[in-house]
Amino acid sequence: MVKKKENKYLVDLDLYIKTRIYVAHKIVTSDMRQYVYRRKADGVAVFNTDLVDQKIREAIQFLSKFQPNEVLVVGKKPQAKKALEKFSELTGIKVFTKKYPAGILTNISLPNFMEPKLVIIVDPVADKNCLHDANIARIPVLALCNSNHYTKGIDFVLPINNREEPSLCLFFYLLAKGYLEALGIKKEVKLEDFLDIKKL
């Protein structure tokens, strides 16, 4: 009897390739250089899929230390909207997919003031106001970072293509699935609810 080969990655490597989750940017900052594997012929940097997979596993483990009501996710990029809404629906974690409400982490007089124990941001530039507030409030930050980003104020750097919708959808699918499994919550998490594989 032939033993079924165990998948090396959280999903098939083909899915990482199709969603371009490993594709970075032509610009590479000094902060992100350590995560870049090589450059393609057109000058675009790429991350090693082994590293991306490892970092997603670590992100799941890191997130699993917190209960849903202790986490806030912020991502104003339109490409992240679908993934974040589904992620929130499945996990119960609060998300902001539009403009981050200024001061909700620092101004206790605001009616929507929050005290999360972890903040996740989709983009350090697009979501810089949330990053700034989280740093003031001394809340740990997990950030999805492309090769053109700087990582000051970020506690957990996740090197990933955070510019394209398929990549973000795959990431938040894996994060939701892994998080719920880590907490022992039995809930079906379907890839097709996040990602239209036929369009890849």
N, C-alpha and C positions, 0 to 999 in steps of 0.2 A: 504494500500500500504506500503510495507516494504522499508524503506529508506536505500539506499546503504551505506554501511559503508565506511567512508573515510579512505584512507590509512594513517597509522601513519607515514610512512617513504616516502622519495622521490621516492623510488621504492619498490616493494614487498620485504619483509624481506627475502624471499627465495633467492632472487637475491644477497643480501648481503652475505648470507650464502654460496651460490654456488661459488661466486667469491673470497671468503675468505678475504673480504675487512677488516674484523675485526681481522684477525690472525696476531699476532705480532711476537716476537722473543724470544728465550730462555734468551737472555741477556736483562736486563732492567736497564737503566741508572737512576741516581738520578733525572735527568731532566724530564724523561718520566714516572717515577713511578706514578705520579698523574693521568695519563691517563689510566693506566692499570686496568682492571676490575678484572681479576683473572688469574690463571694459569691452563692449562689443565693437565691431568695426566702425559703427557710426558714432562712437564716442560715448554712448550711453553706458553708465555703470550698472552692474548687476550684483545682487546679493547671492551668496551660496544658498541653495535650497536646503541643504543640511542645517545651516545656521538659522534660516527662517523657521524651519520646522522645530528646531530646538528651542528657539525663543518663544514660539507660540505655546509650546509645552510648558515653559517656565512661566509665561503669562497666565496660563490656566491655573497653575499651582499657586502663583502669587495671588490671583483673584479669589481663589477658593478659601483664603484665610478670612474673607469678609462675607458678611450676610448681605443679601440684596439691598436692604435699607441703609447700608453703610457705604454704598458706592454711587458715584455720579459719573455719567458718561456724557461728554460734550463733543459734538461734531457738526459744525455748521455747513460743511461742504455738501452740496446737493448729491454728490455721488455716494454719500454715506447714509442718506436719509432712510432708504428702504431697509438696509441692513440694521440700522440702529433701532428702528421701530419694531422690527421682528425680534431683535435681541431683547428689547425691553419687555415685549409681550411674553416671551418665553421665560425670562429670568426674574422679572419683577423689578429690575434695576432701573432707576430713573435716568432718562436721557433727555438732552436738549439737542434738537436737530436744526434749530434756527439760531437766531442771535442769542448768545449767552447773556442772561440777565445780570448786568453788572452789580457787583457787591453782595450777591447772595451768599457768598462764603465768608465775607468779612464784616458786613454791616448787620449787627444783631437787631437793629430797629426795623429792618425790612420784614414785611409779613411773610415773604417767601424765603427767609434766611434758612440756610441748611448747614449741617455739620457732618458731612460725609467723612469717612476714614480713609477713603481712596478716591482719587479722581482719575478718569481715563480720558485722554484727548486724542482725537483723530489726526490732528495736524498742529504742530507747535506754533505755526505762523497764523493760520486761520483762527485758531482757538487760543491766541496769545493772552487775551483778557482773562480767560479762565485759568490759564497757567500762572499768570501773575497773581491772581487772587489766591490760588491754592498755595503758592509759595509764601504769601503773606500769612495765611492761616496755618502754615506748616502742615499741609495735608500732602501725603505722598502722591506722586503723579506717575502714571504709566502712560507713555505716549508712543503713538505710531509715528516713526520717523523715516523719511526718505533720505537719500544721500545728500540732499541740498540743505538739510536742517542743522541747526545747532542744538545742543542738548542741555544747555545750562538750565538748572531748576527741575530737571527731569530725573526721577529716581529709578525708573525702569524704562530703558530704551528698547523699542521693538523695531528693528530694521525691516522695513516692508514697503511695498508699493502702495502708498496711501492716496494716490491720485486717481485711480481708476475704480469704477464701481464693482466689476467682477472680483477684483482682489479684495476689496473691503467686504464684500458680501461673503466671500469664502472665509475670511478671517473671523468675522463675527459669528458665522455659523459654527466654526471650530471652537470659538471661545464659549459660546452658549452651550454647545454640546458637552464640552469638557468640564465646564463649570457646574452644570447640573449633575453630571456623573460624579464629580468630586464631592458634591454635597449630598449625594445619595438620593437625589430627587428623580423619580422615574417619570420622565416626560419625553414624548417623542419629538425629536428635533430633525426635521427633514431638510436636506440640502436644497431641494427644489423650492422650498419656501423662501430661501434667500437668493438663490441663483438660478437663472434660466440657462441650463447647460447647453441646450440646443442652439443658443445664440453665440456660444463661444467659438 
